[in-house]
Amino acid sequence: MKRGFCQMKSVTIGIDLGTTNTLACYMKKRKPTLIKFDGGDKMLPSALYVDKNGSYIIGQNAKSIGKSDPQNLIRSSKTFMGDPNKKWECRGKSLNPTDVATEILKKVKATVIKKLKLEDNTVIKAVITVPAYFNGKQKTETQNAGKRAGFEVIRIITEPMSAAVAAGREKELSGKILVIDIGGGTYDLCILEADPTKGDYTVIDIDGDRHLGGDDFDSNFNQYFLERLSGKTGMDFSSQKASGLDSVQYDSAAGRLKDEVEKTKIALSDNVDSEVSLPNLFQFKGSPYTFDIEVERDQFDDACQNIYDKITTRLKNFLNKQQFSVDAIDNIILAGGSCYIPRIREDIEKLVNRKVDTELTLDTLVVIGACIVADYESSGIQTKGKFQDIISHSLGVEIIDDSGNSILSKILLKGEQYPCERTRVYTTSIDNQTSVDINIYETGSDVEDVLDIQYHDFRGSVTLDGIPPAEKGKPAINVTFSFDKSQDLKVTVEDQETHVRKQLVIRDNQKMDIKPKQLPVDFMLLLDTSGSMSGTPLKEAKKACNALVDEIIDLSVHRLGLVQFESQARLLLSLVQDKQAIHQAINSMSADGGTNMFDAFQLADNALRSSTNGKVVIMVSDGDPFDPDRTLQKVASMQNAGAKIIAIGVGNNMNEHFLKQLAGNGLYYTIRNMSELEATFRTAIPAIMEKM
């Protein structure tokens, strides 16, 4: 043994593997103690830089070097955890989100060994936290990263649970606790029942957004900085080509600007204004250009208004669906660095009608809680400290309904406490079937009530062979889902007659082809571009329409056409599956004139008339049409021909009764502003598909 090294056989730590920063904590004399990384900082930036030799640099050094070379810097990889299609290519290295997480956790392990003076072969047990609203694939990949980094992962626990445990220990909180956790890339909401005298914490309900957090504030604020920079120089910084700078200058300026945006955001949490000075940002008119501006907190808030709207809308909906009033909540805990933003606290206090605690250290709550849970888990104490969580997304299997549609049949439901196990019985769909292929799914974000399988997340597949030949519907096949405390799912399939059984083996996201081809649908999108849509409303509408194309409508199956209408209506694109062409058409739109809705529906009718597919018209408007009666007559004739209508009214000027008439047997929605349009698309498209 090396002289000076302690003789520990194992140590146990808690790890908060964050989007922006990663923290680690261990028990020292029964007190949670943070591990300090390079420079004595308790936070390790979740950043990886690939240097010229192909070596990995992690943390603050990665951020510093990567400022001037952002093409080889990877940040916020947690946002993409569990996505099999996400990869970064840096200097010949191909890295997926799990690879990046593994390298960050290797740095954590090496630091723990160094700071605690451990032998290299010391067993380091870890409890790693994840967002409550992560799906199973994301949690599994987080666990895999921990194992690959050399940790013995004893448990995966949710961040709100960890925050509640830490706050409960420090403040002796009891009763119902609302945890609002906004980190770098995720937003969690959780209500727990706490009994600190027993160390018991039981989750009542959870909700969240896996793609909302500090990065979104940075993105909006960065756009604001670029607009200020363009205003001062007259240059276009939307791309390297548009700027006229060479790639080295552009990348360096973009990296430094992004870093300054993050610093200014943090500064504005403590101050009402902040001065920005970036000397020698690039060469401008033959001389080094210095970017000097003063930024006020109100300007930051204005730039990020759509993010505030998303945060408060989800919190309001979450609280409204509870069986108890807001007044029944005994304590409110904020966690995550983004909750330092003053406007977030102000909006939350308005919604809950009380002041929130400002004494807790928000960015360390999660890791301290993970350390406490890790201590309980490793000590073998079974009588004290129960951390009862619930399933965040329902789990089930793909089946074919009587109409030949592929749908989700749930086995374990969102909100159930785990560990748990449940069995459902299924059967064969054709005569003399001797094997069954089963695809396992988890419900997608915000689509718990949608049956269509395409909106849910694939987990794995298993085949059961050796079923005796029989008429369809006669064999009885048990499918058992077991969910353990580390949120690992085990699936067992068994034939009741022969007792032949098989357990799930994940097949690298390879699905079994058990469903008929999906019914194609032709969508026509009609967007109001009248004068009232100019500026931010049209910008938000374009963003939502681009998301509709990229993430919501599957253009490998369906087609989309686009009409913009103002005083006149124009068919920008007939029914196509070309994403690039649709994006170009969306981004080309400008606002002017009035609201000629009738002509828009007339163009949609012409485009859909020869279609033999399903037909859906999506209409988005922020005002009443020129001729409402004639418009309703046109829409009625289209509905008689089989078209479904989604009518979305924006702002206070829309007549809800008119929208309802317009939708008929389709769907209608009223939203406050265009920042809510993308979320409405995500709700409306699955819902209308259920009606097809």
N, C-alpha and C positions, 0 to 999 in steps of 0.2 A: 504494500500500500504506500502511496505517495505521502511523504512527510507533510504534515500540516492539513491533510484532508480528513474530514470527519468520517466516521465509520457507519453512516446510514446505509441500510440495505435498500430502503425505498423512501421516497417523499411523495407528498400529495399536494397538488396545486389546482387552483381554478384559473381558467383562461377565458377571456372575453375576446374572441376572434372577430374584430370589428371591421366594418367597411372602410373606415378611415384610419383607425388606430387599433392596435392589439395590446391587451394588458394581461399580466399574470400576477397571481397573488398566492401566498402560502401562509400557514399558521406559524407564528413565532411567539412562544410563551403564551399560547391561547389567544393571540391577537392577530387578525388578518394584516399581513404586511405585503406591500407592493414590491414586485421585482423592479429594479431600476436597470434600464437599458443604456445604450451608448450615450455618454454625456450626462449620466445620472437622471435621465428622463424616465418617468413612470410609464410613458406611452411610447410604443413602437409603431411608427407609421406603417400601415399595411400597404407597403409599396415595394416593388421589386424592379431593379434595374439590371439590364444585361450589358456588361461592359464589352470592350473590343475583343477581349480574350474569350468571350462566351461565359464568363463567370457571373454568378448572381450576387448582387449587392442588395441588402434588405434594410428597410427602415429609413432613418433620417438621411443617411448618406445617399440612399437611392433617390430620395426626393430632391436633395440638393444638386446632385449630378444631373438628374433627369430634367431639371428646370430648363436647361439649354438643349436637351436632346430628348424631348418627350416621346419620340417615335420608339424608343427602346425602354420606356418606363411604363410599368403596369401598376395602375392604382384602382381601388374600388372593385377588385375582382370578386368580392363577396356578392355583389349585385347579380352576378351571372352563375353563382354556385348551382350545380345540378343541371346546367344547360349543356347537353352533349355537343352542341354545334358551335359553342363559343371557343375561339382560340386566338392567341396573340402570337404573331410572328416577329421575333426580335433577334437580329443578327444570326439567322439560321436556326434559332431555337423556336420550337413550337410548344406553347404552354397553354393548358386549359385551366379553368378556375381552381380545380382541385390541386393541380401542380403548384400554382401560385400559393395557395393556402398551405400546402405542405412545406414549401421553402420558408414561409413566414414562421410556421410552427417549429421548424428546425432551428431557426434563429432564437426562438423563445427557449427551446430546450438547451441549446448551447449556453445561453445566458444564465439559465437556472443552475446549470452545472458549475459554471464559473463563479457566480455570486454566492452560491451556497457551499462552494468548495467540495463538490462531490466527485466521486470516481466516475469515469465515462460510462461504466456499465451499470450505474445505479438505476434501479427501476423508478421511473417518474410516472406516477398515476395522475390522471387529469380528469376534471369535469370541465367540459367545453360548452359554452352557451351558444344558442342559436335564436333567431327571432321566433316568436311564438307562431307567426303565420308562415314560416317556412314549410314547404311540403316535404313529404317523406324522402324524395330523391335528394333534396338539398341537405336534409339532416344526415342522410347516409353518407353523402360525399364529404360533409364536414367531419364525420367520424372517421372516414377513410383517410382524410388528410392528417388527422391526429395520429392514427396508427402508422402511417407511412413516415411521419416525422420522428417516430420512435417512442411515442407515449403509450402507456396502457390507459386507454380511454374507458373509465369506469362508468361514465354516464354522460349523456347529452341532456342539457336542461335548458328551458326557455329563458330568455333574457328578462321578461317581466317577473317571472318567478324568482330569479336571482335578485333582481332589484328589490322586490318585496321582502325577501329574506334579510337582505342587508339593512334596509330601512327599519324593518320590524325589530331587528336586534338592537340597532342604535337608538331607536325612539320608542321601543316597546309598543308598537302599534297593534291594535286588535280590531276585530270586526271586519267589515267590508272595505277592501282597499282597491282603489282604481289606480292602475299603473299606466302611464302614458310614456312610451319609450320611443323617442325619435333619434335615430342614430345617423350615420353617414349615408346609408342607402335604404334603410328599412324603417317602417312605422308600425309599432305594435300597440294594441289596446288590450287590457286584461283587467278583469275584476276577480279578486281573490277573497277568501274568508281566512282570516289569520287568528291564531291563538298562540301568542309568543311564549306563554307560560309552558306550553307543551312543545313549542317549536313546530307547530302544525300549520301548513299553508295549503289550502285547497282552492283550485281554480274553478270559478263559476262560469266564465265566458271569455272568449278571446275574439279578436278581429284584427285586421291590419292590412297593410299594403306592402308587398315585398319589393316595390320599386319606387319608394318615396322617402326622401331624407335630405341630409345636408348636401349631397351631391346635386340635388335639384336646385337648391338655393344657389350653389356655386355656379351652376350652368346659367341660370337666369341673370345672376349678377355679372357673370362674365360677358354676357350679351350686352348688358348695360355699359360695361367698360368699353367694349368694342365700339358701341355707338358714340360714346364720348370721344374715343380716339379718332374715329372717322370724322366727327365734327371738327376736331382740331386740325386734322391733316388733310381732309378731303379724300383720303384713301379708302378703298373698299377692302375690309379684312375678312370677308366671308370665306375666302379661300386663298391659298398661296398664289395661285395664278392671278386672281383678281387684284391682289395687293400690289403686284409688280415687284415684290421682294424675291430674292432667291430662297431656296428651300431651307438653307441653314439659318438665314436671318429670320425667316417667318417662323420656323419651328422654335427657335430660341425666344423670340418675342412672345409667341403663344404660350410657351411654358412658363416664362417669367410672369406674364400677365395672369395666368391661372393661379400661380402661387400667391400673387399679390391680392387677387380676388378673395382667396380663402383667409388671408391675414386681415384684410379689411372687414370682412364679414365678422370675424371674431372681435375685432376692435370695436365695431359698432354695437356689440352686445353690451359693452361697458360705457361707451361714449355716444353722444348724439351726433358727432361728426368725426371724420378721420381724414388726414391728409395723405395723399398718395404721390410718391415720387419714384419713377423708374428711369434712371439715367441711362443714356446710350442704349435705348431699346432697339433701334435699328438706324440705318443711314437714311436721312431724309433731306432731299435737296442738297446733297453733298456734304452734310454735317451730321454728327451723332444727334439723335432726337431724344429729348427727355420728356417723358409723359408726366405732367404735374396736374393733379386735379384735387379738389376737395369734395368729399362725398358725405351726405347727410343720411342719418338713419331712415328718414322718411323716404328718401330716394331708393334705398335698399328695399323698404317695405313695398313701395309701388312696383318695383321690378319683380317682386316675388308674390304679388297678390294672389295669383292663381294657385300657388302652393299653399298659402294660408287657407284658401277656400277648400282645397282638398282635405286638409288636416281637420278643419272644423266640421265639414260636412260628414266625414266618416265618424268623427267622435259623436256628433249629434245623433246620427242614425244608430250608432252602437248603444248609446244611453237610452234612446227611445224604445228600443226593442226589449229592454230588461223588464222583468216582472215587478221591479221595485222602483221607486222614484230616486232621483239624484240625491235627495235629502237623506236617503237611507245609507248612502255611502259615507263611511266614517272617516276615511283618510284618502288623500290624493297624493300620489308620488309621481314626480317627473324624473325621467332617466334619459341618458343619452345626451351627447354634446349639443345637439341642435336645440334642445329645450332651454339653453342659455339665451336664445334669441328672445328679446323682450316681448315682441309682438305675439309670439306663440303663447307665452304665459298669460298675456292680457286676454287673448281670445279664449283660452281655456277657462280663465276665471270668470269671464262673462257667461260662458255656457253652464258652468257648474255653480255659479252665483256664490263663490267664496274665494278667499285667498288660498294660494297653494304654498307649500313649504319651500322656502328659499335657502334653508340652512344646509341641506344635504349636498354632497359633492356629486353632481349628476353623472359625470363621466367615469366614476369609479364604483358606483353602486353595483353594477352588474357583476364585475369581476370579484368584488368582495363577497357578494352573495354566492357566487360559484365556489369560492374558497370555503365558505361555511358549509355548503352542501358537500363538497369534497371531503371535508373533515368528518362529517357525519358518516358518509359512505365508507371511508377507509377505516374508521374506528370500530366498525361492526356493531355500533349501538343501534338496536332495533326498537327500543322502547321510547326513544325521544327523537323528534325531528321527522315529521312525515311531510313529504313534498308531493302533493297529489295534483297532477296535471290532467288536462283533457285533450282529446284528439282534435287537431286543428282543422282537418279536412276529412270528409267521409271517404271510406275505402270500399271498393267493390270490384265486380267483374263485368266484362262486356258480354251482353246477351243480344239476341235478335228477337224483336217483338213480333206480334202477329202481322204487322204490315211490312215486315222485312227490314225494318230500320235497326241500326246498331245503337243500343242504349246502355246506360250504366245501371246495374243492379247493385244497390248498396248492401254491405254486410256489416261493417262497423261505421257508426254514425258520428258526425262532427258533434263535439260536446260530451262524448262518453269518457268516463274516467278510465285510465289505464294504469297497470296492466289489465288486459281484458282478452276474452276469447269468445267467438260466436261462430256457429255453423248454419249455413243455409243449404237447402237441397235443390239441385238442378237436374236436368235430364237431357237426352239427346234430341236433335232436331231433324234427323233423317233415319230411315229404316236401316237396321243391321249395322249401325255405327259401332265400330270396335275401339275407337279412341276419341277423346275430346281435347280440343285445344282451348286453353283458358288464358285470356289477357286480363291482367290485374291493373286497376286504375285507382287514382286518387282524384277527388273533385278539384277542378281548377279554381283559381281565385275568383270570388264573387259570383260563382255559378253553381252553388250548392243545389238549387232546385231545377237545374236544367238536366234533361235526360240524354240529349244527343251526345254521343261518346266523343265527338271531335273537340268538345270544349273542356275535356278533362285530361289529366296528366298520366301518361303511361308509366307503370312501375316495373313490369316484368311479365313473363309468360311461363306456363307449365303445361305439359302434355301428359294425359293419363291414358296409357295403353292397356289392352287386355280386358276390355269390357265385352261380356258375352253378347253376340248378335241378338237383337230384339227389335220389335216395332218401336218407332220413334215415340218418345214420351214415356216409355216403360221403365228404362233403367233409372235408378235413383243414385245420384252422385253427390256426396257430401263435400262441400267446400268450406274449410275452416280457416278463419283468420285469427292469428294470435299476435297480440301487440304487447311488447314487454316494456319495462320501465325506461329503457334507453331508446324507445320509440322504433325498435326494429320490428319489422313485419315478417311473420312466417306464415306461409300459405300451404295447407295440406289438402290434397284432393284424394277422395277415397270412394270406390264403387261399393255400395252397400251389399251387393250380392256376393262378390268375390273377395271383398276386402283388399283388393289391389289398391295401393296408395302411392302417392308421390308428393314430395315437398318442393316448394318453389326454388328454382335456380334462375337468377337474373341472367338474361341472355343479351346483354349489351344493347338494350333498348330494341331488340328485335321482336316485332309483333307477329302474332299468328294471323293469317289471312282468313278470318272466319266471318267477315261481314260482306253483304252485297255492296255494290258500288253506290256511293252516296248520290241522292237526287240532286242534280245540278240546279242552281237558281240563278236567274238573271236579275241583278240589282241595278236600279237607276237611282243615282244620288242627285237630288235637286237642291242646290245651295243658293240661298238668298244673298246677293252681293249688292244690295241697294246701298245708298249713301250712308245710312246709319251703321253699316258694317265696316266702315273704313277704320284703319288703325288696328288697335289691339283685338277687337272682335274678329276681324278677318284673319289675323295672324293665328289666333287660337283655333278658329274654325279649320284653317289649313292644317294645323298640327293634328287635330282630331281626325281629319279626313285621311291624312297620310298614315296615321295609326290604323285606321279602318282598313286600308289597303295592305299594310305590312303584317298586322297582327290579328285582325278580327275576322275578315272574310278570306276564306281559303281560295285563292285565285287559281290553284291547280285544278279545282273542281268547278267553281262558279265564275260568272262574268260580271263586269261592272261597267256602267256608262255614267257620264257626268254632264249635268246641265247646270249652268249658272243663270240666275234670273235677276233682273233689275227692272228698268222700264221696258226692256225687251229681254227675251229669253234666248240663250244660245246653246246649242248642242256642242260641247267641247270634245266629247268623245263618245262614240257609240259603244256597244257591248264588246269588251275586250278582256283579255287575261294578262295583258302586258303591263306589269307593275311600273316600269320606267315611264311608259307613255302616260299612265294615269297620274303619277307623281308630277310630271311636267305640266299636265293640264291643270292639276290642283294649284300648283305653285304659280301658274300664270295669271290667276284670277285677280282682278282689282275691283274696287267698290265704287258705285256711282248710281244715281237715278232712283227710281221707285221700285214697286213690288208687283211685277206682272207674273203672278203665280199660275194663272190659267195657261199661258203659252208654255210654261215649263212642263206642266202635266201633259199638254198636247204633244210636245217633243218626246216626252217619256213614252207616251202611248204609241207614237209612231215607231220608236225604237223597239218596243216590246211586242208589237203586233204579230210579227212573224215567228216569235220565239215559241218553242215547244217545251221549254223548261219552266220551272217555277218562276213566278214573277213577284218582285218586291220593289216598291218605290219608297225611298227615304227622302223626306222633305224637311229641310231645316230653314226656318225663317224667324226674323225678329220683328215682324210687323204684319199688319193686315193686308190682304191682297187688294188690287184694284177692283176686281169683280168677284166677290165671294160666292154669290149664287151660281154664276156660270162655272166657277172653279169646282164647286161641290157637284154639279151635274156631270162634269167631265170625269171627276174621280169616281162617281157612282158607276158610270159606264165601264170604267177600267176594272172596278171591283167585280162587276157582273161578268167580266171576261176572265176572272180568276186572279187578278192582281191583289196583293196585300199592301197596305199602306202603313208606313211608320211616319207619324207627324210629330215633329219636335219644334216646340215654340220656345223662343229665348227672350228673357226679359219680361218687363211688366206690361208691354204693349200688346202682347198676344192675347187673343180672345180664346179662352180655354174651351168654351162651348163650340166654337168653330173648329178647333183642333179635333175635338171628340167626334164631330160630324165628319170631318175629313178622313179620320182614321177608319171609321165604320167598324168592321169586324177585325181590323188590324190593331195597332197600338198607337197611343199618343203620350207625349211627355212634355212637361213644362219645366224649364230650368232657368236659373237666375242669370247666368251669363255663359259665354262661350267656353270658359275654362272647364265647365262641367260636361261639355259635349262628348269628349272621348269616353268618359265613364258611362254616359248614356248610351253611346254606341255599343259598349261592351255588354250592357244589360239588354239592349233592344234586339240585337242580332240573334243571340241564342233564343230569346223569347219568341221572335217571329218565326224562327226555324221550327219551333215546337208546333206552330199553327199550320205549317206547310203540308 
